[in-house]
């Protein structure tokens, strides 16, 4: 992945764009979680209801701190698994836009170890939405050709690169109960 492509992706994200890029198991669609117009466009592209909420992806815990609280009883466990391929459902901070968590008081979040996504978040200087790159009900894209077949030229950029090696989407755990939501 070239530094130029990463810089271009960051510029597009800052202007409210939507990008597709590889993550741990599938290609993901990303945008600024606080940009309502970008979120609305993402929901329309995916043909997805606004009640599902999104996963936030970051290159460091610091990038997630404005959005979520980490329960003290899970801090060591979360710290030990991040960066890495596990998503935690965490209590949302107050006064966040409802669209991030789909109206819930929780937000799913991950500090990624995927090098491309981590570099994009790092250069962007904050976390991003990360949702599977597919129209709702369709299989998630696993390469740029599959991204183009589903979305054509509707995205602002498609970054090439290898997936992180997981056969399935990342496991999701509830940070309050510790229970798995998705294995």
N, C-alpha and C positions, 0 to 999 in steps of 0.2 A: 504494500500500500504506500503510495507516494505521499510525501509531506504536503504537496500541492493539493491532492485530492482531499486530504483531511482539512486543510485550511479552507478550501472551497466549501466543504460540508458545513464547517463552523459558520462561515459567512451566511450560507443559506439558512441555517437554523436561526441565526440572529435576526434575519429578515422575515422570520415567520414561516420558513420552508419546512418541508417534510422530506426526510431522507430514508433510504433503505440501506441497511448494512448488516453484515454477519454478526451473530451473537453466539452464545454457547451452543445452541442446538438448531436454530433456524434463523432465517433472515428476519430482522425486526424493522418496524417503522418507528422513526423517532421525530420528535418536535419539542419545542419549548413547552413545559407543562403549564406555564403561566400565560401563554399566548392563546387567548380564547378563540381567535379566528383560526389559528393553526389546529387547535383541538377540534373545532367544528368541521374543518376540512378533512381531518383525519377520520373522524366518525363517519362522514359522508363517503369517503373513499372505501372504508371497510364495511360500510352498510351495517354499522354497529350501534346499538342503543347507548345512550349516554349514562345509563345506570350501571354499566359493568365496571367502570373505573379503569385505571391504567396502572401498570408497573412503572415505577421510577427507577432509572438505572444511573449509576454514578461511578466515578473513578475513586472516590474516597467517601468515608463516612461524613466528613465535613460538608460535602455537597448535599447530603440528605438532611442534615440537622435543621434547616429552616422548615422542613416539611413534616418530620416525624419525631417521635420520642422513643427512646429505647428503654424498655422496662429493665430496671436494675437486675432482676432475677435472671434475665437472659443475656445481659451484656457480654459476659465472658464467652458464652456459646456463639453469639453473633460475631463478636470480634474474631473468634477462632476460625469461623467459616468464611469471612470476608477478607480480601476480595475472593470471590469464588462463586460457583454456580448454584447458589441457593437464594430463593426469594423469601423474604419475611414480610408478614402482614403486621404492620406496626401502628400504634396509636398516632393519629394525625394531629398535628399542631392546630390550634384554633385559628380561625379567620382565613383558612385556605379556600380557594375556589372549590365548590362542590364537585365540579367535573373531574378533578384529579382522582378522587376516591369513589366516584359514582354515587355521591350523596352519603356515603358511609363515614364513620368517624375513624376509619383506618385507611392506610395506604400500603399497597404492596411495594416493596423496594428491594434493590439488590446493588451491592458494590461489585461490579463486574471485574473478572480477571481476563476477559477477552481483550487482547491487545488493541484491536482497532476501536472497539467501543470505548474502552478506557481512555485511549488517547483523544478521542473526540470529546468526551466529557471533560477531560482535563483541560484541553484547549478552549472548550466552550466556557469553562469556569463554573459549571453547575451541572445538576442532574438533568436528565432528559426523560421524556416518555419513551418507553420501549414496549411495543405491542407486536404480536406476531404479524408478519408481512403476508396478509391474506385478506380476501373478502370473507366476511363472516360465513362460516359453514364450509369454506373451502380449505384444502390442506395448506399449511404454511409453506411459503417459498423456502427452498434450500440452496438456491443459486440465483445469480442475476437474471438468467433467462426465464426462470419461473416467476421472478418479480415482474419482469416486462410483460409476460403473458397475462398476468392478473391486472396490472395497473397501467400498462402502456407507457405513455409519456406524462402521466398525471403526477408523478413524483418530481421533486426538484433535483434529486441526485440519487443514483444507485452506486454504492461502493462495492467493489469486488473484494474478495478475500475468503479465507477458509473459515468454516464454522468451528466452534470450540470443541467439538468431539462428542458432545452428549447426544445420545440416540433419541431422547425425549426432551420436552421442555423442562426447564429447571424445576426442582421440587419447590413447593410453597409450604411454609410453616407459619402458624399463628404465634406471634411473639408473646402473647399473654398466656395462652394455655400450653404452648410448646407442641401442640398437635399438628400433624401433617394435614394440609388441605389438599395437596396434590403430591404424589410421590413420583 
